[in-house]
Amino acid sequence: MCSVGAAIATVLISEFTLSPLFALVFGAIIAACVHATFAVTSTMGRCASQKRFKQPIYLDMIRSHTPVIMGYSFITTFCILVVSYLMTVVLGHPFPLTMLAFIWGITVGAIGSSTGDVHYGAEREFQQFEFGSGLNASNSGNIVRYAESGLRNGYDNSWFCAKFGGPVTGIAFGMTVFLGSWITTVFDPARGLAQGWYSVIAGVIIVLILIIWNWKIEVKARSDFGPYKEDKSEEASA
């Protein structure tokens, strides 16, 4: 989405000399339409693939959800395009607008999946499997229902993800933007091309440090807590 919006905005700014604000808005609108197309085709395609199970296609859900999906897509894409444009024009980042938007798009998607959905994905629902073993299709319905207090269902996961995952995703992305802007400001690209590439090298080093740090935290958490163990009563009955 971000790459599509940035490519359209770049063409409108460079070839048609339009206002950057208008170009960014128009690019975000086109990206939202592309995202809506993907959302509709994926939903209908999944239902069509389950035709042998008599799975119906709920058109009312498509009509009600698609505008909301487009709205969120427009907001996200427009914000990322603005950040990328400022980094290109104001901070003088050596990467072009489309490349920066592509990187920020991957960043938002990764943060949303790893940070925001951590209590809705496999980390929370499939805790009875050993870490690193993967999730086979045959185990897709074998979901852990043990919660902090009592049992947990799908609504509990969605509630927790919506209430805590959204703010955590925003904080994580804000920290990422701050670190990226801070590096570019320290190694000012306006003083030469070498300074701009120094900022890229410093960013790679910081990312490697964060990856190693995150790996150590995850390994320690898995060794301290690990997956859920089966109850002795269930083992005895089995």
N, C-alpha and C positions, 0 to 999 in steps of 0.2 A: 504493500500500500504506500509506504513512505517513498520508495523508489519511483513508483508511478507518479505520485504527486510531485516529487521533486523534478522529475524529467519534464513533466508538462510545464511546471513553473519556470524551469530554466529556458525552455523553448520560447515561452511567452515573453520572458524578460529580455533575452538576447536577440531574438529574431523579430518580435513584434513590438519591442520597446514599451511594454505595458508596465504599469505600476507594480512594484514587487508585492505589495499587499494584495492587490487584485489577483496577481498571478499565483500567489500562495493559496489564496482562498479557492480559486478555480481548480488548482491542482488537487487540493484536499477534497473538493466535491467529486471530481472524477475518480479519485482513489476510493472514496466512500461508495460510489456506484459499483466499482469493480469488486469491492469487498462484499457488497450486497449480492452481487451475482454469484460469487463463490459460496456465500451462505445459503442461498436458495438452491443452487444446484447440488451442493453437498447434502442438504437435508432431503431433497427429493430423490437424490441418487441412493442414499441409504435406505429409504423406504422402498424404492424400486428393487433394490437388491434383496429385500426381505419379502418379496411378493409371495413366495411359497408359504410363508407364515401368515398370509392374509393381513399384512401390516398396512393400515390405511395411511394416506397422505392428508394431514390436517392443514387445509388451505387457510383456515382462520388463524392458525398459529403463524403461518408464513406472513400473512397480511399484517398481523399485529406486531410481530417481532422484527420484521425487516426494517421498518423505519427507525426503530430504536437502535438496531445494530448500525445502521447508516449514521445515525446521530453520534454515537460513541466513536465510530470510525472517523468521522469528520473532525471531531474535537481532538482526538489523539494525533491524527495525521497533521492537522494544522499546527498544533503545538510543536511537534517534532520538526516540521518544515521551518517554523520561525526560529527555533533554536539552531538548526543547521544553517539557515541564512545568516543569522547573527555571527555564528562562528566563521563563516566564509567571508563576509563583508567587513564586519567590525574587528574581529580578532585575527583575520587574515590566515585562517587555517589552510595548509597546503592542499587538502583534499577538496574536490569540487562539491557542489551542493548535493548532487545525486548520490555520490559516495557517502557523504556524511549522513544523509537521510537514510540510506540503506543500513549503515552501521547503527544509527540510533533506533531504527525499526527493529533490528535484531535484538538490540539491548532491551527495549521495552518488552518484546515478546519473551525473551529469556527471563527477565525479572518477573513478569507476570506469571510465568509457569513455575519458576523455581522458588519464588518468594510468596507471591499472592495465593497460589493454588497448592501450597505445600500441605495444607490440611484438607484438601479436597482430592488430591491425586493419590498415586500408589503409595506415597510415604505414609499416609494415614489409613487408607482403606485395606492395604495388603501387608500389614505389619507382621503377619504370621509367617511370611516367607523370609528366608535368609537374604540379607542385603547383598546385592550383586547377582542374585540368581535369575533375575529377569521375571517377566510375567507372561506365562504361556496363555494361549487363548482358552485352554481347558480350565484355567483357574480364574477366568474373568468374573465369574459369579461367586467365587469363594471369598467374600469380603468380611473382614473383621468387624464385629459390631460391638466390641468392648470400648466403652468410653471412660472418661475420667470418673464419672459417677453413673452407674447403671449401664444401660444399653444406648447405642447410637444408631441413627438411621441416616438416610440420604439428606433429609431436610436439615439435620444437625450439621452435616458437613457443609452444605450450601450456606447456612446461616453463619457459621464460623468464618468461612472463606470471604463472604460479603462484608462482614463486620470488621474483621481484622486483616484479611488479605489485601483489601483495597488500600487502606492507609499505609500498610507496610510496603506495598508496591510503590506508592507515591514517594515515601521516604527514601527507599532504595534508589529509585530513579533520580530523585533530587540530589542524593549524594553522588551518583554517577555523573550527573551534569556538572556539579560543583567541582569534582576532581578533574573532569575533562577541561572545563573552563580555566581552572586554576593552573593546570599545566601549560595551557596555551598562553596564558597571561605571563607566566614566569619566563618561558622561552618565547619571547615576542617574535612572531614571524616577520614583522615589519623590519626587523634589523637584518634580515637576510634569509635565504632559503634554508641555510643550515640550522638556524634557530627553529624554524618550523618543523624540521625533521627531528630535532632534539626533543620537541614536545611529543612527537609520535613515539620515539624510543622510550622516553620517560613514562608514557602511558602504558606501553607494553610491559615495562618492568613492574609498575604498580599492579597491573592485572595479574601478572605471574605471582607476585607476593600474595595477593588476595586469594588466588586459586589454591596456593599451598596452605594458607591459613584456613580457608574453608574446608579443605580436605582433612586437615588435622582435627578440626572441630567435629566434622562428621564422623570420622573414625572413632574419636573418643566417645561421642554420643552413642554410637552403635555398640561399642564395647561395654559401656556402662549400663545401657538399658536393653538393647537388643530387641528381637521380635517377641511378640506375645507367646507365651508357652501354653500348651493345652492344660486344661484343668485335670487334676488327678481323678475326679469323678468321671469325666468323659473318657479318660484312658481306661479306667476300670470297667466302664460299661461296654467299651469297644472290645 
